């Protein structure tokens, strides 16, 4: 029996299998990477919101009903800081 004729088709099938596996693996990695980036972006945006309210609690006065009272200048600074953080989140994770 001539084994050379069996080895070559077997090698070709193996190579095709490896190429297909690599293509599927890369596509799966891209999807996984995108999912991780989306989660990181959401975490960053959530932190921007937390930082906003922490800043206002430090620089304002919390009333009995839970509302925060502060001068407009503090709200403006908090808004600007939050927007800068949001912009940085999108630069970093998108």
Helices and strands as residue ranges (DSSP letters): H 4-59, E 61-62, E 68-69, H 72-93
